[in-house]
Amino acid sequence: MDSSETSETLVHQTHVMAALSSLFGSEELSDVRLTVNREAPRPAHRFVLALGSDVFRAMLLGERWADARRETVELTEEEGAAACFEDFLRYFYTGRITVSVDNVFAVHGLAEKYNVGPLRRSCEQFLLDNVAAAGALDLALAWHRYARFVGFGRLEEACDTFVAWNMDAVIRSADWLSLEEEQLAALLRRSDLVVESEFALCQAVLRWLAPRPEAGPALLAHLRYPMMSTEELATLRAHPLVPRGLLDELLAQSLGLHQDSCLTKEAVGQLHGAASCPLRMRLYTAKSCGSPWQLDFFSSMTKTVVCKEFATTNFRVQSKWFVTFHPKGERLVVQEERPVRGSVRLPSPAGAKRRCTCPGLYERVLKDNNRAAFNCKIIRCHSSSRATHEHQIAVLFYRYLGSRWLVCDLKTFAIPHWQDVKIDDLLPAAERGKYVSKINDTMSLHFIGQTNWKKI
């Protein structure tokens, strides 16, 4: 008889973890004491700390460290790290720790200092997953500074993106004036800034420059002056912080472009050569550039189509847009009549359902899915030449966080003049719920029609 046929694997991991957890804070088998910032010592176990941390292993078991021979090891931590050190120590015994927006920096710093790899990686994932929650508390810039300090590039990029998509909110926050010059310059180079208008952005930059006018020439060169109206440009030229020598030529050129009925090829080529991409629109939320769209009572909506029409203006080019959206999927039903011959009714088509109110009339489902189809087309474009420019539509997706709507996702699509563009699933069903406010059962979107000039 094969002995393997009578074997059984016994799994008692839960029991072992419970026994190990019971040692936390216990004097039983304790062989070291830890004191943080001269506070009361805590009993600990060298082997437990050494298993979870390479730094503790070298400190408590290595021959080169004096701490390896001491019964009490004194540790010095920053204030925030000291406050959560007990939870950090408990993690070595239980494998569990609660992180939040308030303590994640401290926990991440301890995991980094003591080289606790799994905990460090989990904290980094928590930071990446909760940039929007931090932004709702006006902490996005603070998180960006921390990411830059510790060299966490992915978090730095995520914070930059969140700030860019919610520039209107950042401009109005108290942190705006504390923004570092390098970060502000990087933001001004982006085309995905969500802001009311270029003039509103310019006013915010001038407010930032008021206590530091020496940074004006470098930062103001990144503004896109052709995107401002003639009235806004005239107002800007009179502002005392605008350096005359650097910007007079750009302002005059922009005023000249607005006076023409359309841009010339020479003007397009010249402006495309500028480093600030002056002919490329940002994501302007002003009424002349798009339209918000709020879908109320989302949970009770059926598979229906909703439509929206809006107009945009850029220079003298006016475009009219028409979009349709199936928020919960498409359901297409046709009615078919099956005639009666004598006393025998012909069988109904496969999958059809007879309407009781009208004998002989059946409904046949041609399409029934949960794919949020999105259609967009330009129904009118007033321009002397369609070859000089191209269109795209940007869809902003908002989430209701901290009592306000914040942009948390962005999708853009090219829209040719002569085509009806269909996006088969704009918002997959698995992602739909996070964009619906649980407070008022509303989904909030914003459509922005962009017109960008081509270099020809």
N, C-alpha and C positions, 0 to 999 in steps of 0.2 A: 504493500500500500504506500503510495507517495505521501510523504509527510506534509508537502505543501498543500494538499487537499484539506488538511485539518488546521491550517494556520489562520490567524486573524490579526489584523492591525488594530491596535488599541490607540485611540487618539484622546489624550487628556490635556490638550493645550490650554483649555479654559481653566482647568484646575491648577496647572503650573503657573499661568499668569496671575491667578488669584492669590496663590501662595507668595509669588514675587511681589505683588502689589501690597500685600500685608506688611512687608518689610519697610515700606516708606515711612519715615519719621520714627521708626522703632529703634530702641537701643539694642534689640536682640541681634546678635552677630555683627553689630556695627563696629567698624574698625577705623573710622575717620570722622572728623567733625568739620563742617564747612561754616565759615562765618563770612557774611557779605557786608562790606562797609562797616565793620566793627559791630554788627548787630549780634544778637544771641546765636550761639553755634547751633547747627542742625546736625543730627546724627545721619550718617550715610554709610555706604558700603562700597569699598574700592572696586570690587569686581563688577558691580552693577554699573558704576560710572565708566569704568574702563571698557565695558562691552559697548556702550553707546557713544563714546567719544574718544577719538585718537588723542586729543589734547589732554583729557583726564587720564588716559592710559599712561602717557609720557610723564605727566605731573605726579601721579600717585604711585606708579609702579617702576618708573625708570630710576636708574642709579645716579643720573646726572642732576636731578632736581632735588633740592633740599626738602621740598614738600613731601617727597616719598617717605621720609623718615619722621615726619611730624604727625602728631595725633590730631592737631587742629590746623587747618589750612585756611589762610585769610585770602579772600578774593575781593577785588575792587571792581565795582560795576557802576555804570551811569545810573542816574536816578530812575529812569523808566525801566531799565533792565533789572535793577534791584527790586523794584516793586513786583515784578512777575517772576523772580528767580525761584520762588517756592514752587510755582506751577511748572517751571522749566525742570526743576529737580524731580518733581513727581512724574514727569514724562518718561524719565529713565526707568521707572518702576512699572508704569502702567501703559506706556505707549499712547497716552491720550493727553491732549492739551487743547484748550479753547482759545482760538485767536479771533480778534475782531479788528475793526478799523482803528480802535483806540490803542490796542497793544501789539499789533502785528509787527511794527518796526522793532520794538524791544525784543520780542521773541525771535524774529529773524536775526537781529544783531547777536543774540546769545548763541543761536544755532551756527552762525557764521564764525563767531569767536572760538567756540569749542568744537567746531567741525562736526556737527551732527547733520550729516548729509540729508537723510530722509526728511527731517524737520525743516531744514533750510529750503529744500525743494518744494515742500508743501506750502510754506509761507510765501514763496515766490509765486506759486500758482494761485494762492488766495489773493495776492496783490493784483495779479493780472486779471482775475475774474471779477474784481470789485472796484475797478477804476471808476466806473460810473457811480457807484455808491459813495466813493470818496468825493467825486465831483459834486454830488448833490449836497455835500457838507462843505463845499468850497475848499477841499483838501487836495485837488488835483495838482496844483502847483507845488504843494509841500511834498507830495509823493514823487513828483518829478525831481525835485531837489535831492530827495533821499536816493532815488534810483541812480542819479548821476554820481552821488557821493560813493555809493557801494559798487558802481560799475554794472548795474543791472540794466543792460541796454534795451531789452524787450519791454520792461516796465516804463523806461524813459520814453520809448516810442509810443506806447499805448497812452501815456499821459499827454504827450504832444498831440496825438490824434484826437483825444477827448477834448482838449482845450480848443483845438482848431474847429471842431464840430460845434462847440458851444461858446464861440468867441463872444457873442452878444452877452451871455451871462457872465463871462469872465471879465469883460470890459466894465460891467457894472459892479463887480465885486471889490471888496477892500484889498484883495491880493493883487489887483491889476498894477498898482504903482510899485509893488515889490518884485515884479517880473524882472529877471535878469536880461541885460541887453542882448546877450548872445541868443537866448531863447526867443526873445521878441523878434530879432532879425530872422531867425529860422522860421517863425510863424508867418512873418510877412512875405516870405518867399513862397508860401504854399498857395495853391489854387483851390484847395478844399476848405478854406476858411468859411464858416457859416456866419455871416454878419449881415446886418440890415442893408448896408450900402458901403461903397468905397469911401464916401465922404464921412460916414459915421465912424469907420475904422480910422480914417485920417484924424478926426477930432480926438479919438481916444489916444492915438499915438502922440499927438501934440500935448495932450494932458500929461502923458507919461514923460514927455521931454521937458516939461516946465521946470523941474528942479535939476535937470541935467542937459542943458541945451547943446553941450559939446557933442552929444551923440546924434544930433539932428541930421547932418549931411548923410551919414551912413544909413540911417533907418528910413528917412523920408524918400530916399532913392528907390525903395522897394514898393512904394505905393503905385497904383495903376491909375494914373490921372485921366486917361481917355475914358475911364468908366464913370467919371463924374460929369454932372451937368454943367452947362455954361455958368449958371448962377453959383453953383458950388465952387467952381474953379475961380470965379471972380472973388468970392469970399476968401478963398484960400490964399490968393495972391496978396491980400492985405494983412495976413497974419504975421506978427512980428517974429515968430520962431521959424518961419520958412526961409532958408538961406537963398538969397537972390541969385547968386552966381550959379548955383547948382541946378535950380529948378525952374528958372524963368523960361529956359528953352523948352522944357517938357510941357510946361503949362501953356505956353504960347502955341506949341504944336497941337496940343489937345483942343484948345479953343478953335484953332483952324480946322481941325477934323470935324468938329461939331457944326461948323458953318457950311461945310460941303454936304451935298445930298447923299453922297456915298464915298467910301474910302477909295483912293486911287491905288493902283498896284504899287506905285513908288512908296506911298505912305505905309502900306501894309508891310512891304519888305523892310523899310527902315525901322518900323516899330518892332517887328519880329526879331530884329537883331539886338534889341535892348535886353539887358540881363533881367529886368523886372517883369517880363512877359506882359507888357501893358495892354495888349489886345485880348488877353485871356480873362474871361469873367471868373470871379470867385462865386461862391454859393450865396448870392444875395437873397435875403428874405423879403425885400421890399415888394410891394404890390405889383410894380412894373416888371418884375422878374419871375413871378410864379404865383402859387396859390396854396394856402394850407388846406387840409382836408381832415375833418374830424368825423369818425364813424361812431355814432352813439348807439347804445343798447346792443353792443357787439354780440354778446352771448345769445341773444334771441334772434339774431339775423338769420335768414334762410339763405339758400344758395341762389343769390340774386346778383344782378349786375348793377353797379353804381357808376354814374358818369359824371364827368366834370369838364368844363371848358374854361380856358383862361387865355389871356393875351400877355405878351411880353414885348418890351421895347428896348432896343440897344442901338445907340446912335439914331439914325433915321429908319432903321429896319424894324418893322413891326411884324410879329408872328402871332398866329392864333393856334392854340393847341387844343386837342381833344383827346381825353383819356377815358378808358373804361377799366373797371376793376371788379373781379369776382372775389371778394374777401374770403369766402369759405369754399370756393370751388365752383365748377360749372355744372349746371344741370340743364340739359336741352331736351324738351319734350315736344313731339309733334302729334297732331290728332289725325287719325285715319278713319275713314268710314268704310265699313264692310257691308255691302248690300245684302238684302234678304231675297232669296229665290224661292218663291212658293212658301212653303211652311218650314223650310230648312234655312237656318242662318249659317253663313260661311264661317269657318273657324277663325278665331282672332289670330293675329300675327304672333310669332314667338316673342315672349316677354312683354306683350301688350296687356293693358288693363282696361276693362270696359268701364265707361262712365254710365252710372245708373240712371242719370237724368236724361240721357239721350240714347235710346237703343240703337245699336249698330255703329256707335261712335266709340273709337278706342284711342287711348293714349300710348304712344310708343316712345320709350326713352332712347334718344340717340347718344347722349353723353351724360355721365354722372360721375364726378370725381371730386376730390377735395383739394385740387391744385388751384392756387390763387392766381389765375391768369390775369395778365395786365396788358392792355393794348394802348398804343400811343401813336398819334399821327399829327402832322402839321397841316391844318386845313387851309391856311393862308399865310403867305410870307411876302410882305411888301418890300421888295428890294429890286434895284435895277439889274442886279446880276447875282444869281444864286451860286455862281462858281467861286465867288470871293469869300464865302463863309460856310460854316457847317453848324449843325445843331446837335445838341444832346440834352437829355432830360436827366435830372438828378432827383432821386426819391430819398427824402430824409425820414427815418423811422425814430419816433420819440418813445421814451419810457417815462412814466410818472414816478419820480423819485424825490423824496424830501419835499413834498408839496409843490413840485413844479415839473414841467415837461422838459426833458433834456434829450438831445440827439444822441442816440447810441448805435446807430447803424446808417450806412449810406450806400446806395447803389446807383450807378450811372449807366446810361445806355445811349448809343449814337442813334439819332433819328434822321434818316435821309429825307430830302424834300418829297420824294415821289413814292415813299413806301409807308405802309401801315405796319409798324413794328409790334410784334407780339412776344411777350415774355411769358413762357409757359407756366412758371411758378415763381412769382415775385417774392412770396413769403411762405416757405414750407410750413406745413401744419405743425411740425414739432417745435418751431420757433415762434409761432403766432401768439401764444399765450403771454409771453414776457413783454409784448408790446401793448397789451390791453390792461388798462388801469383797473385794479380790483376795487377801487373806491367808487368810480363813476361808470365802469363798464364801457370805456371809450378807447378806441384806437386813434392815434393822432399821427398824420403823415403831412409832408409838405413836398409839393412838386415844384421844381425850379427848372425853367426852360432857359438853356444857355445858348448864346450865339457867339461863336468864336471865329475870328478871321483867319483865313488860311494864307500861308506864304506862297504866292504864285509868281 
